[in-house]
Amino acid sequence: MVEAVQASQSQEAAKVEVEGFREALGPFVVAAEKTRMPTLFTDARGSGHAIIFANDSFLRLTGYERNVLLARDFDLLLAEPRDHPDSADPTNRARIEAEFDDGSGEILEIECCRHDGHCFLAAVSINPVNDDLGNVVQHCISFVDLTRHVTRLRKERDQLHALYQHAPGFIAMTEGPDHRFTFANTSFRKLMGNRALLGKTMAEAVPEATGQGIIRILDHVFGTGEAFVGSAAPLDLDAYAGESEARRFLDFIYQPTRNAENEITGLFCEGHDVTAHMIAIEQVQLLQTQLIHLARVNAMGTMAATLSHELSQPLTIISNYVEICRQLVDAGGKSGGALDDCFGKIAAGAARARDLIVRIRTMAKQGEPVREPFDVKEAVVEAVDFARIGKAAGISIRDHVRTGMWAEGDRVQLQQVVINLVRNACDAFDPPDKGLITLSSAVEGDRIIISVEDDGPGVPVAEIESLFEWTGSAKAEGMGLGLSISRTIVEAHDGKIWLDHNDAEGARFSFSIKSVQRPSFLLRA
């Protein structure tokens, strides 16, 4: 009851003040009443800027009755709307108060509230009214309803979004420095595993992007205004909503969006998923590698066939003459000792060379080496003996390969790998008659790792990438086949060969072969 009486008294007082206001301003108020622009006056002498006049245009715009509006604080028009209580701009009041105090004449775009609680966007102009002494006694406030403009812009935005929605590439928009999603088309949502995006920040919706530098990129674009272009950029996405983990490759651009004051308000992203294209490129590269490998093996097969044809007869002749020499020595009564040993080694070397050529030709032609168990230590010792032939006597070779290891494969072919690696190490020394080569071994699971290390100058950086390719040799007498053949042999045994270590103090090459148990018939022996 008391409140009703007070309200009635306030309204009566307001009416009296309005009449005094009319008399003081006369024609100015009449003009304000007749104008189509919604206009009101507030009392500048009070803290609340009480409304003391409102024309008919303003009443139609806001739906207020004059007797309800008069004597109420201007803040009434900035109340939170009933249908969207969280949408009121908290800075509205501060901007209005600053304009009341400063009177700069700036036109403000603020959310205003009608009598029914619904809000509308208005362009508001606040102008001071002075008395004869120059004191500000009222403020004249005019409003321009921007609803039509907003509706038109929203319609244009919706049409643009509809166009974006069905674009073949992915499109997304964010706002604010925390990159909160305001739009994501079908392609973008599909790319992200159809997870919920709108209203969430990038860090919330796609947390895996943080560790991959995406957030830093967005921060940079938002902070500097510089667009960012990514080409075939990898993005690893976590499993989401039944989708499996996936690596995607993206071509995209992030660029800033700005408001009427040219301030950056958000980001626009557009791009294409080029994962299928990248996979196709990788497959083409893989096929090219396989073709090169097949061409290399085919060339080796051709060479092996030629060597087999051309060398088989001379090797047979060598073996025959060795046997004749033995018979002649025996006939002269000078057999035995070192001479017999030399003859034996000549015959063994010729037989081994013939056997090696045949086996390499068979491997290159059929792709399947002869597989049988052999003692790795014995095979390495024998290979080192062959590798020493014709090399400088000053080179020291230390064999630290463990005993008791057995592998399965073509013993002669795998010995050839060791011979190639040891001879390459010998060729690396400068001066050529001094150096140390160390052979070692290790067991990792079901694999035996054989390493050949030297203390030479190391492999030149320019040659590392093509070490195991048949590209021609840098050696005066070489053909560039040693490591290429070694790679083919090892891979045919389901193993790998690689440059394990390299610097100015030496290089270490390693290769792996599968280990097996020592054959049972040898265990019984």
LODREN-601120 format. One record per residue (C-alpha): residue number from 0; residue in one letter; x, y, z. Coordinates in nm, 3 decimals, m for minus. Example, Ala and Ser with C-alpha at 12.3 -4.5 7.8 and 13.67 -1.06 7.14 Angstrom:
// LODREN-601120
0 / A / 1.230 / m0.450 / 0.780 .
1 / S / 1.367 / m0.106 / 0.714 .
END
This chain:
// LODREN-601120
0 / M / 0.000 / 0.000 / 0.000 .
1 / V / 0.281 / 0.233 / 0.094 .
2 / E / 0.470 / 0.153 / m0.226 .
3 / A / 0.160 / 0.229 / m0.436 .
4 / V / 0.117 / 0.563 / m0.265 .
5 / Q / 0.484 / 0.646 / m0.320 .
6 / A / 0.463 / 0.550 / m0.686 .
7 / S / 0.153 / 0.766 / m0.731 .
8 / Q / 0.329 / 1.058 / m0.566 .
9 / S / 0.633 / 1.012 / m0.790 .
10 / Q / 0.415 / 1.012 / m1.097 .
11 / E / 0.237 / 1.324 / m0.989 .
12 / A / 0.568 / 1.491 / m0.921 .
13 / A / 0.690 / 1.380 / m1.263 .
14 / K / 0.383 / 1.529 / m1.430 .
15 / V / 0.448 / 1.860 / m1.258 .
16 / E / 0.813 / 1.845 / m1.366 .
17 / V / 0.714 / 1.762 / m1.723 .
18 / E / 0.487 / 2.063 / m1.736 .
19 / G / 0.767 / 2.283 / m1.607 .
20 / F / 0.996 / 2.119 / m1.860 .
21 / R / 0.750 / 2.201 / m2.141 .
22 / E / 0.726 / 2.562 / m2.037 .
23 / A / 1.106 / 2.594 / m2.012 .
24 / L / 1.185 / 2.445 / m2.355 .
25 / G / 0.864 / 2.536 / m2.535 .
26 / P / 0.898 / 2.474 / m2.912 .
27 / F / 1.185 / 2.228 / m2.861 .
28 / V / 0.955 / 1.989 / m2.675 .
29 / V / 0.680 / 2.034 / m2.931 .
30 / A / 0.927 / 1.939 / m3.205 .
31 / A / 1.033 / 1.634 / m3.007 .
32 / E / 0.670 / 1.530 / m2.967 .
33 / K / 0.599 / 1.545 / m3.339 .
34 / T / 0.917 / 1.381 / m3.471 .
35 / R / 0.902 / 1.022 / m3.593 .
36 / M / 1.232 / 0.947 / m3.423 .
37 / P / 1.179 / 0.785 / m3.082 .
38 / T / 1.299 / 1.042 / m2.831 .
39 / L / 1.301 / 1.092 / m2.456 .
40 / F / 1.450 / 1.334 / m2.204 .
41 / T / 1.608 / 1.245 / m1.873 .
42 / D / 1.685 / 1.454 / m1.566 .
43 / A / 2.061 / 1.513 / m1.550 .
44 / R / 2.042 / 1.642 / m1.191 .
45 / G / 1.968 / 1.304 / m1.038 .
46 / S / 2.188 / 0.997 / m1.018 .
47 / G / 1.940 / 0.768 / m1.193 .
48 / H / 1.874 / 0.989 / m1.497 .
49 / A / 1.498 / 0.972 / m1.441 .
50 / I / 1.282 / 0.987 / m1.752 .
51 / I / 1.089 / 1.315 / m1.763 .
52 / F / 0.961 / 1.304 / m2.122 .
53 / A / 0.893 / 1.042 / m2.393 .
54 / N / 0.735 / 1.112 / m2.730 .
55 / D / 0.474 / 0.894 / m2.896 .
56 / S / 0.726 / 0.734 / m3.133 .
57 / F / 0.926 / 0.608 / m2.837 .
58 / L / 0.613 / 0.473 / m2.665 .
59 / R / 0.516 / 0.284 / m2.982 .
60 / L / 0.869 / 0.145 / m3.015 .
61 / T / 0.891 / 0.020 / m2.657 .
62 / G / 0.526 / m0.055 / m2.576 .
63 / Y / 0.531 / 0.149 / m2.256 .
64 / E / 0.247 / 0.370 / m2.129 .
65 / R / 0.356 / 0.723 / m2.058 .
66 / N / 0.234 / 0.720 / m1.700 .
67 / V / 0.433 / 0.398 / m1.637 .
68 / L / 0.752 / 0.531 / m1.792 .
69 / L / 0.773 / 0.879 / m1.641 .
70 / A / 0.985 / 0.920 / m1.326 .
71 / R / 1.149 / 0.580 / m1.384 .
72 / D / 1.528 / 0.557 / m1.412 .
73 / F / 1.676 / 0.521 / m1.761 .
74 / D / 1.822 / 0.191 / m1.640 .
75 / L / 1.475 / 0.045 / m1.688 .
76 / L / 1.542 / 0.025 / m2.062 .
77 / L / 1.859 / m0.177 / m2.007 .
78 / A / 1.704 / m0.452 / m1.796 .
79 / E / 1.771 / m0.814 / m1.894 .
80 / P / 1.519 / m0.942 / m2.150 .
81 / R / 1.269 / m1.197 / m2.028 .
82 / D / 1.315 / m1.444 / m2.312 .
83 / H / 1.697 / m1.443 / m2.310 .
84 / P / 1.812 / m1.339 / m1.959 .
85 / D / 2.175 / m1.424 / m2.036 .
86 / S / 2.198 / m1.218 / m2.355 .
87 / A / 2.208 / m0.867 / m2.201 .
88 / D / 2.537 / m0.696 / m2.266 .
89 / P / 2.697 / m0.620 / m1.924 .
90 / T / 2.885 / m0.330 / m2.081 .
91 / N / 2.567 / m0.144 / m2.185 .
92 / R / 2.527 / 0.036 / m1.854 .
93 / A / 2.894 / 0.133 / m1.839 .
94 / R / 2.885 / 0.275 / m2.193 .
95 / I / 2.565 / 0.469 / m2.124 .
96 / E / 2.701 / 0.611 / m1.797 .
97 / A / 3.022 / 0.718 / m1.970 .
98 / E / 2.820 / 0.898 / m2.239 .
99 / F / 2.601 / 1.068 / m1.978 .
100 / D / 2.915 / 1.193 / m1.802 .
101 / D / 3.128 / 1.291 / m2.101 .
102 / G / 2.868 / 1.395 / m2.357 .
103 / S / 3.096 / 1.304 / m2.650 .
104 / G / 2.802 / 1.265 / m2.888 .
105 / E / 2.908 / 0.911 / m2.986 .
106 / I / 2.633 / 0.695 / m3.130 .
107 / L / 2.608 / 0.373 / m2.929 .
108 / E / 2.470 / 0.041 / m3.047 .
109 / I / 2.311 / m0.117 / m2.741 .
110 / E / 2.051 / m0.376 / m2.655 .
111 / C / 1.734 / m0.208 / m2.527 .
112 / C / 1.436 / m0.373 / m2.364 .
113 / R / 1.068 / m0.330 / m2.450 .
114 / H / 0.787 / m0.335 / m2.196 .
115 / D / 0.710 / m0.701 / m2.280 .
116 / G / 1.069 / m0.802 / m2.197 .
117 / H / 1.188 / m0.860 / m2.551 .
118 / C / 1.507 / m0.689 / m2.656 .
119 / F / 1.601 / m0.499 / m2.971 .
120 / L / 1.919 / m0.341 / m3.100 .
121 / A / 1.914 / 0.037 / m3.122 .
122 / A / 2.151 / 0.314 / m3.224 .
123 / V / 2.136 / 0.557 / m2.931 .
124 / S / 2.248 / 0.921 / m2.935 .
125 / I / 2.273 / 1.113 / m2.604 .
126 / N / 2.296 / 1.492 / m2.616 .
127 / P / 2.314 / 1.727 / m2.316 .
128 / V / 2.063 / 2.013 / m2.265 .
129 / N / 2.204 / 2.320 / m2.085 .
130 / D / 2.032 / 2.596 / m1.888 .
131 / D / 2.109 / 2.966 / m1.921 .
132 / L / 2.414 / 2.925 / m1.698 .
133 / G / 2.559 / 2.644 / m1.912 .
134 / N / 2.479 / 2.370 / m1.662 .
135 / V / 2.359 / 2.035 / m1.797 .
136 / V / 2.003 / 1.989 / m1.668 .
137 / Q / 1.863 / 1.727 / m1.906 .
138 / H / 1.974 / 1.479 / m2.167 .
139 / C / 1.795 / 1.441 / m2.497 .
140 / I / 1.815 / 1.079 / m2.608 .
141 / S / 1.712 / 0.962 / m2.955 .
142 / F / 1.677 / 0.602 / m3.074 .
143 / V / 1.702 / 0.436 / m3.414 .
144 / D / 1.557 / 0.087 / m3.423 .
145 / L / 1.808 / m0.141 / m3.597 .
146 / T / 1.579 / m0.444 / m3.596 .
147 / R / 1.527 / m0.434 / m3.973 .
148 / H / 1.900 / m0.403 / m4.030 .
149 / V / 1.969 / m0.690 / m3.791 .
150 / T / 1.698 / m0.902 / m3.954 .
151 / R / 1.843 / m0.832 / m4.298 .
152 / L / 2.195 / m0.911 / m4.182 .
153 / R / 2.078 / m1.230 / m4.012 .
154 / K / 1.896 / m1.331 / m4.329 .
155 / E / 2.209 / m1.266 / m4.533 .
156 / R / 2.415 / m1.453 / m4.274 .
157 / D / 2.173 / m1.748 / m4.281 .
158 / Q / 2.186 / m1.755 / m4.660 .
159 / L / 2.563 / m1.747 / m4.646 .
160 / H / 2.566 / m2.020 / m4.383 .
161 / A / 2.333 / m2.230 / m4.598 .
162 / L / 2.577 / m2.189 / m4.885 .
163 / Y / 2.870 / m2.274 / m4.655 .
164 / Q / 2.681 / m2.570 / m4.510 .
165 / H / 2.687 / m2.763 / m4.835 .
166 / A / 3.026 / m2.648 / m4.960 .
167 / P / 3.255 / m2.939 / m5.053 .
168 / G / 3.536 / m2.800 / m4.838 .
169 / F / 3.522 / m2.758 / m4.461 .
170 / I / 3.430 / m2.417 / m4.315 .
171 / A / 3.414 / m2.301 / m3.955 .
172 / M / 3.390 / m1.970 / m3.771 .
173 / T / 3.490 / m1.880 / m3.417 .
174 / E / 3.458 / m1.566 / m3.210 .
175 / G / 3.659 / m1.418 / m2.926 .
176 / P / 4.017 / m1.478 / m2.811 .
177 / D / 3.922 / m1.823 / m2.679 .
178 / H / 3.803 / m1.926 / m3.030 .
179 / R / 3.446 / m2.027 / m2.950 .
180 / F / 3.267 / m2.198 / m3.241 .
181 / T / 2.974 / m2.007 / m3.390 .
182 / F / 2.947 / m2.205 / m3.713 .
183 / A / 3.073 / m2.533 / m3.857 .
184 / N / 2.950 / m2.680 / m4.182 .
185 / T / 2.879 / m3.045 / m4.251 .
186 / S / 3.227 / m3.115 / m4.387 .
187 / F / 3.396 / m2.963 / m4.082 .
188 / R / 3.175 / m3.157 / m3.839 .
189 / K / 3.243 / m3.479 / m4.030 .
190 / L / 3.616 / m3.406 / m4.021 .
191 / M / 3.594 / m3.370 / m3.641 .
192 / G / 3.404 / m3.695 / m3.594 .
193 / N / 3.062 / m3.527 / m3.566 .
194 / R / 3.142 / m3.408 / m3.215 .
195 / A / 2.952 / m3.115 / m3.059 .
196 / L / 3.122 / m2.789 / m3.158 .
197 / L / 2.887 / m2.488 / m3.145 .
198 / G / 2.923 / m2.283 / m2.829 .
199 / K / 3.245 / m2.458 / m2.731 .
200 / T / 3.599 / m2.329 / m2.758 .
201 / M / 3.848 / m2.504 / m2.981 .
202 / A / 4.032 / m2.631 / m2.672 .
203 / E / 3.708 / m2.775 / m2.530 .
204 / A / 3.575 / m2.929 / m2.851 .
205 / V / 3.906 / m3.055 / m2.995 .
206 / P / 4.144 / m3.091 / m2.697 .
207 / E / 4.400 / m3.288 / m2.900 .
208 / A / 4.458 / m2.976 / m3.112 .
209 / T / 4.630 / m2.802 / m2.821 .
210 / G / 4.932 / m3.031 / m2.817 .
211 / Q / 4.971 / m3.006 / m3.195 .
212 / G / 5.014 / m2.629 / m3.209 .
213 / I / 4.670 / m2.546 / m3.355 .
214 / I / 4.573 / m2.320 / m3.063 .
215 / R / 4.902 / m2.128 / m3.098 .
216 / I / 4.821 / m2.068 / m3.465 .
217 / L / 4.473 / m1.938 / m3.381 .
218 / D / 4.611 / m1.714 / m3.106 .
219 / H / 4.866 / m1.571 / m3.350 .
220 / V / 4.606 / m1.495 / m3.619 .
221 / F / 4.367 / m1.341 / m3.365 .
222 / G / 4.642 / m1.137 / m3.200 .
223 / T / 4.819 / m1.011 / m3.512 .
224 / G / 4.554 / m1.017 / m3.785 .
225 / E / 4.791 / m1.209 / m4.011 .
226 / A / 4.627 / m1.492 / m4.204 .
227 / F / 4.779 / m1.840 / m4.173 .
228 / V / 4.794 / m2.087 / m4.462 .
229 / G / 4.861 / m2.456 / m4.401 .
230 / S / 4.951 / m2.703 / m4.675 .
231 / A / 4.914 / m3.079 / m4.621 .
232 / A / 4.936 / m3.009 / m4.247 .
233 / P / 4.895 / m3.325 / m4.035 .
234 / L / 4.627 / m3.335 / m3.764 .
235 / D / 4.596 / m3.638 / m3.535 .
236 / L / 4.238 / m3.678 / m3.411 .
237 / D / 4.148 / m3.890 / m3.109 .
238 / A / 3.882 / m4.159 / m3.125 .
239 / Y / 3.538 / m3.998 / m3.085 .
240 / A / 3.178 / m4.123 / m3.100 .
241 / G / 3.269 / m4.461 / m3.242 .
242 / E / 3.529 / m4.322 / m3.481 .
243 / S / 3.883 / m4.459 / m3.469 .
244 / E / 4.195 / m4.253 / m3.419 .
245 / A / 4.306 / m4.098 / m3.744 .
246 / R / 4.572 / m3.877 / m3.896 .
247 / R / 4.432 / m3.629 / m4.142 .
248 / F / 4.621 / m3.403 / m4.382 .
249 / L / 4.465 / m3.061 / m4.440 .
250 / D / 4.504 / m2.765 / m4.674 .
251 / F / 4.350 / m2.467 / m4.492 .
252 / I / 4.354 / m2.095 / m4.427 .
253 / Y / 4.271 / m1.910 / m4.105 .
254 / Q / 4.197 / m1.540 / m4.138 .
255 / P / 4.055 / m1.282 / m3.896 .
256 / T / 3.702 / m1.138 / m3.906 .
257 / R / 3.646 / m0.777 / m3.801 .
258 / N / 3.363 / m0.554 / m3.680 .
259 / A / 3.264 / m0.207 / m3.804 .
260 / E / 3.547 / m0.054 / m3.597 .
261 / N / 3.798 / m0.284 / m3.773 .
262 / E / 3.857 / m0.473 / m3.448 .
263 / I / 3.927 / m0.845 / m3.474 .
264 / T / 3.630 / m1.032 / m3.333 .
265 / G / 3.687 / m1.386 / m3.453 .
266 / L / 3.836 / m1.620 / m3.711 .
267 / F / 3.720 / m1.774 / m4.036 .
268 / C / 3.857 / m2.113 / m4.142 .
269 / E / 3.822 / m2.271 / m4.485 .
270 / G / 4.001 / m2.570 / m4.628 .
271 / H / 4.001 / m2.918 / m4.775 .
272 / D / 4.083 / m3.263 / m4.643 .
273 / V / 4.368 / m3.386 / m4.866 .
274 / T / 4.430 / m3.710 / m4.678 .
275 / A / 4.328 / m3.929 / m4.973 .
276 / H / 4.560 / m3.729 / m5.199 .
277 / M / 4.853 / m3.771 / m4.958 .
278 / I / 4.786 / m4.145 / m4.926 .
279 / A / 4.781 / m4.171 / m5.305 .
280 / I / 5.116 / m3.989 / m5.324 .
281 / E / 5.263 / m4.223 / m5.062 .
282 / Q / 5.135 / m4.525 / m5.254 .
283 / V / 5.287 / m4.394 / m5.577 .
284 / Q / 5.617 / m4.336 / m5.397 .
285 / L / 5.599 / m4.688 / m5.253 .
286 / L / 5.533 / m4.833 / m5.597 .
287 / Q / 5.822 / m4.633 / m5.739 .
288 / T / 6.048 / m4.768 / m5.465 .
289 / Q / 5.933 / m5.123 / m5.535 .
290 / L / 5.988 / m5.077 / m5.908 .
291 / I / 6.337 / m4.941 / m5.847 .
292 / H / 6.408 / m5.235 / m5.619 .
293 / L / 6.279 / m5.482 / m5.877 .
294 / A / 6.484 / m5.313 / m6.146 .
295 / R / 6.792 / m5.339 / m5.926 .
296 / V / 6.730 / m5.706 / m5.853 .
297 / N / 6.665 / m5.772 / m6.222 .
298 / A / 6.990 / m5.599 / m6.315 .
299 / M / 7.171 / m5.803 / m6.053 .
300 / G / 7.017 / m6.119 / m6.193 .
301 / T / 7.134 / m6.029 / m6.541 .
302 / M / 7.482 / m5.954 / m6.412 .
303 / A / 7.490 / m6.272 / m6.206 .
304 / A / 7.387 / m6.474 / m6.513 .
305 / T / 7.664 / m6.311 / m6.713 .
306 / L / 7.921 / m6.370 / m6.439 .
307 / S / 7.807 / m6.729 / m6.402 .
308 / H / 7.842 / m6.791 / m6.774 .
309 / E / 8.172 / m6.608 / m6.815 .
310 / L / 8.345 / m6.719 / m6.493 .
311 / S / 8.230 / m7.077 / m6.453 .
312 / Q / 8.475 / m7.206 / m6.715 .
313 / P / 8.782 / m7.014 / m6.583 .
314 / L / 8.701 / m7.124 / m6.226 .
315 / T / 8.669 / m7.484 / m6.343 .
316 / I / 9.003 / m7.454 / m6.519 .
317 / I / 9.160 / m7.312 / m6.199 .
318 / S / 9.027 / m7.606 / m5.998 .
319 / N / 9.151 / m7.856 / m6.256 .
320 / Y / 9.498 / m7.704 / m6.271 .
321 / V / 9.518 / m7.701 / m5.890 .
322 / E / 9.447 / m8.074 / m5.893 .
323 / I / 9.710 / m8.129 / m6.168 .
324 / C / 9.964 / m7.930 / m5.966 .
325 / R / 9.895 / m8.148 / m5.663 .
326 / Q / 9.950 / m8.461 / m5.867 .
327 / L / 10.275 / m8.326 / m6.008 .
328 / V / 10.395 / m8.226 / m5.660 .
329 / D / 10.302 / m8.567 / m5.528 .
330 / A / 10.492 / m8.730 / m5.815 .
331 / G / 10.799 / m8.525 / m5.727 .
332 / G / 10.779 / m8.625 / m5.364 .
333 / K / 10.734 / m8.269 / m5.237 .
334 / S / 10.376 / m8.279 / m5.117 .
335 / G / 10.249 / m8.176 / m4.776 .
336 / G / 10.293 / m7.878 / m4.548 .
337 / A / 10.231 / m7.520 / m4.654 .
338 / L / 10.218 / m7.604 / m5.023 .
339 / D / 9.923 / m7.840 / m4.980 .
340 / D / 9.754 / m7.580 / m4.762 .
341 / C / 9.790 / m7.315 / m5.033 .
342 / F / 9.655 / m7.552 / m5.296 .
343 / G / 9.360 / m7.632 / m5.072 .
344 / K / 9.277 / m7.266 / m5.023 .
345 / I / 9.300 / m7.194 / m5.396 .
346 / A / 9.062 / m7.481 / m5.472 .
347 / A / 8.826 / m7.379 / m5.192 .
348 / G / 8.823 / m7.018 / m5.309 .
349 / A / 8.743 / m7.114 / m5.666 .
350 / A / 8.466 / m7.348 / m5.554 .
351 / R / 8.323 / m7.084 / m5.322 .
352 / A / 8.329 / m6.816 / m5.595 .
353 / R / 8.145 / m7.048 / m5.832 .
354 / D / 7.892 / m7.137 / m5.561 .
355 / L / 7.839 / m6.770 / m5.468 .
356 / I / 7.768 / m6.665 / m5.827 .
357 / V / 7.515 / m6.946 / m5.871 .
358 / R / 7.338 / m6.862 / m5.547 .
359 / I / 7.316 / m6.487 / m5.617 .
360 / R / 7.178 / m6.564 / m5.961 .
361 / T / 6.921 / m6.800 / m5.809 .
362 / M / 6.823 / m6.545 / m5.546 .
363 / A / 6.781 / m6.262 / m5.799 .
364 / K / 6.584 / m6.481 / m6.035 .
365 / Q / 6.358 / m6.672 / m5.797 .
366 / G / 6.353 / m6.443 / m5.491 .
367 / E / 6.398 / m6.730 / m5.243 .
368 / P / 6.741 / m6.799 / m5.091 .
369 / V / 6.851 / m7.141 / m4.970 .
370 / R / 6.758 / m7.168 / m4.605 .
371 / E / 6.950 / m7.389 / m4.367 .
372 / P / 7.077 / m7.348 / m4.010 .
373 / F / 7.437 / m7.239 / m3.961 .
374 / D / 7.671 / m7.128 / m3.684 .
375 / V / 7.694 / m6.749 / m3.703 .
376 / K / 8.038 / m6.729 / m3.536 .
377 / E / 8.193 / m6.980 / m3.776 .
378 / A / 8.038 / m6.806 / m4.076 .
379 / V / 8.172 / m6.466 / m3.966 .
380 / V / 8.525 / m6.602 / m3.902 .
381 / E / 8.532 / m6.756 / m4.248 .
382 / A / 8.398 / m6.436 / m4.407 .
383 / V / 8.663 / m6.225 / m4.234 .
384 / D / 8.936 / m6.454 / m4.367 .
385 / F / 8.812 / m6.401 / m4.722 .
386 / A / 8.777 / m6.025 / m4.666 .
387 / R / 9.143 / m5.996 / m4.559 .
388 / I / 9.268 / m6.122 / m4.896 .
389 / G / 9.422 / m5.838 / m5.095 .
390 / K / 9.380 / m5.580 / m4.819 .
391 / A / 9.655 / m5.382 / m4.642 .
392 / A / 9.832 / m5.584 / m4.378 .
393 / G / 9.832 / m5.292 / m4.135 .
394 / I / 9.453 / m5.301 / m4.085 .
395 / S / 9.354 / m5.472 / m3.760 .
396 / I / 9.029 / m5.670 / m3.749 .
397 / R / 8.885 / m5.763 / m3.410 .
398 / D / 8.612 / m6.024 / m3.396 .
399 / H / 8.386 / m5.990 / m3.087 .
400 / V / 8.096 / m6.187 / m3.231 .
401 / R / 7.952 / m6.420 / m2.966 .
402 / T / 7.967 / m6.797 / m2.998 .
403 / G / 7.665 / m7.022 / m2.972 .
404 / M / 7.437 / m6.819 / m3.199 .
405 / W / 7.260 / m6.993 / m3.484 .
406 / A / 7.073 / m6.843 / m3.776 .
407 / E / 6.877 / m6.983 / m4.065 .
408 / G / 6.938 / m6.877 / m4.423 .
409 / D / 7.185 / m6.894 / m4.705 .
410 / R / 7.521 / m6.906 / m4.529 .
411 / V / 7.724 / m6.806 / m4.836 .
412 / Q / 7.503 / m6.509 / m4.918 .
413 / L / 7.507 / m6.378 / m4.562 .
414 / Q / 7.883 / m6.425 / m4.549 .
415 / Q / 7.899 / m6.207 / m4.858 .
416 / V / 7.725 / m5.928 / m4.662 .
417 / V / 7.997 / m5.947 / m4.394 .
418 / I / 8.269 / m5.951 / m4.661 .
419 / N / 8.120 / m5.644 / m4.832 .
420 / L / 8.097 / m5.449 / m4.506 .
421 / V / 8.451 / m5.540 / m4.397 .
422 / R / 8.602 / m5.454 / m4.736 .
423 / N / 8.412 / m5.123 / m4.745 .
424 / A / 8.555 / m5.043 / m4.403 .
425 / C / 8.906 / m5.128 / m4.527 .
426 / D / 8.858 / m4.899 / m4.828 .
427 / A / 8.755 / m4.611 / m4.600 .
428 / F / 9.093 / m4.575 / m4.427 .
429 / D / 9.333 / m4.299 / m4.520 .
430 / P / 9.619 / m4.386 / m4.520 .
431 / P / 9.500 / m4.725 / m4.646 .
432 / D / 9.739 / m4.941 / m4.445 .
433 / K / 9.624 / m4.840 / m4.096 .
434 / G / 9.295 / m4.872 / m3.915 .
435 / L / 9.081 / m5.081 / m3.681 .
436 / I / 8.769 / m5.278 / m3.772 .
437 / T / 8.555 / m5.431 / m3.498 .
438 / L / 8.287 / m5.693 / m3.551 .
439 / S / 8.031 / m5.738 / m3.275 .
440 / S / 7.694 / m5.900 / m3.216 .
441 / A / 7.379 / m5.859 / m3.009 .
442 / V / 7.053 / m6.049 / m2.965 .
443 / E / 6.722 / m5.860 / m2.964 .
444 / G / 6.425 / m6.093 / m2.930 .
445 / D / 6.438 / m6.341 / m3.216 .
446 / R / 6.690 / m6.131 / m3.410 .
447 / I / 7.068 / m6.144 / m3.424 .
448 / I / 7.234 / m5.807 / m3.491 .
449 / I / 7.576 / m5.817 / m3.658 .
450 / S / 7.773 / m5.490 / m3.659 .
451 / V / 8.087 / m5.389 / m3.847 .
452 / E / 8.252 / m5.072 / m3.711 .
453 / D / 8.561 / m4.883 / m3.825 .
454 / D / 8.758 / m4.585 / m3.694 .
455 / G / 8.786 / m4.419 / m4.034 .
456 / P / 8.660 / m4.072 / m4.135 .
457 / G / 8.292 / m4.173 / m4.153 .
458 / V / 8.049 / m4.169 / m4.444 .
459 / P / 8.017 / m3.833 / m4.627 .
460 / V / 7.682 / m3.672 / m4.551 .
461 / A / 7.603 / m3.633 / m4.921 .
462 / E / 7.621 / m4.011 / m4.971 .
463 / I / 7.410 / m4.125 / m4.673 .
464 / E / 7.070 / m4.101 / m4.843 .
465 / S / 7.170 / m4.327 / m5.134 .
466 / L / 7.405 / m4.564 / m4.950 .
467 / F / 7.207 / m4.878 / m5.029 .
468 / E / 7.107 / m4.778 / m5.382 .
469 / W / 7.296 / m4.882 / m5.693 .
470 / T / 7.415 / m4.535 / m5.791 .
471 / G / 7.770 / m4.605 / m5.894 .
472 / S / 8.077 / m4.624 / m5.673 .
473 / A / 8.297 / m4.340 / m5.551 .
474 / K / 8.589 / m4.585 / m5.551 .
475 / A / 8.823 / m4.591 / m5.850 .
476 / E / 8.776 / m4.965 / m5.901 .
477 / G / 8.428 / m5.006 / m5.761 .
478 / M / 8.096 / m5.064 / m5.930 .
479 / G / 7.864 / m4.941 / m5.651 .
480 / L / 7.714 / m5.286 / m5.598 .
481 / G / 7.842 / m5.388 / m5.254 .
482 / L / 7.584 / m5.229 / m5.026 .
483 / S / 7.308 / m5.266 / m5.285 .
484 / I / 7.368 / m5.643 / m5.305 .
485 / S / 7.399 / m5.659 / m4.927 .
486 / R / 7.062 / m5.491 / m4.885 .
487 / T / 6.897 / m5.730 / m5.131 .
488 / I / 7.046 / m6.034 / m4.957 .
489 / V / 6.945 / m5.920 / m4.607 .
490 / E / 6.591 / m5.823 / m4.710 .
491 / A / 6.551 / m6.159 / m4.882 .
492 / H / 6.623 / m6.310 / m4.538 .
493 / D / 6.348 / m6.094 / m4.379 .
494 / G / 6.608 / m5.872 / m4.217 .
495 / K / 6.724 / m5.511 / m4.233 .
496 / I / 7.055 / m5.337 / m4.292 .
497 / W / 7.129 / m4.981 / m4.185 .
498 / L / 7.393 / m4.721 / m4.102 .
499 / D / 7.390 / m4.753 / m3.724 .
500 / H / 7.635 / m4.476 / m3.638 .
501 / N / 7.832 / m4.217 / m3.829 .
502 / D / 8.060 / m3.928 / m3.738 .
503 / A / 8.412 / m3.800 / m3.808 .
504 / E / 8.560 / m4.078 / m3.594 .
505 / G / 8.411 / m4.370 / m3.782 .
506 / A / 8.103 / m4.551 / m3.903 .
507 / R / 7.910 / m4.859 / m3.791 .
508 / F / 7.691 / m5.067 / m4.021 .
509 / S / 7.452 / m5.326 / m3.878 .
510 / F / 7.222 / m5.589 / m4.019 .
511 / S / 6.972 / m5.825 / m3.861 .
512 / I / 6.890 / m6.189 / m3.929 .
513 / K / 6.650 / m6.425 / m3.759 .
514 / S / 6.796 / m6.653 / m3.491 .
515 / V / 6.707 / m7.022 / m3.449 .
516 / Q / 6.781 / m7.300 / m3.204 .
517 / R / 7.088 / m7.511 / m3.263 .
518 / P / 6.981 / m7.819 / m3.465 .
519 / S / 6.909 / m8.121 / m3.246 .
520 / F / 7.140 / m8.357 / m3.440 .
521 / L / 7.431 / m8.124 / m3.353 .
522 / L / 7.330 / m8.118 / m2.987 .
523 / R / 7.353 / m8.499 / m2.977 .
524 / A / 7.693 / m8.484 / m3.137 .
END
